[in-house]
Amino acid sequence: MTQPTETQFIILHEKPLQSWMRDASSFALFAGLIGLGVVVDSTAMEWAGFFVAVIITLGRAGTMKAKRMSRAEAIAYLREGAAA
């Protein structure tokens, strides 16, 4: 039988403005890359823009700052932030 693993908590630190800015830049990326193909009437460029945008979006998805810690560590971390 396998040993039960300790539960880990993940704390993401992101302010609402940072979230909105990241979302706006993602939208601009899609609109710019695909829109350029629409403007020059090139289906191939539209598809290339789509694939580049998907690859960049997937790359951005892995860059979130996450701290993994135990329950006690998470509580201490949150208390430090509330005290500051």
Secondary structure as GFF3:
##gff-version 3
##sequence-region A 1 84
A	DSSP	beta_strand	9	12	.	.	.	ID=ss1
A	DSSP	alpha_helix	16	39	.	.	.	ID=ss2
A	DSSP	alpha_helix	43	61	.	.	.	ID=ss3
A	DSSP	beta_strand	66	69	.	.	.	ID=ss4
A	DSSP	alpha_helix	71	83	.	.	.	ID=ss5
###
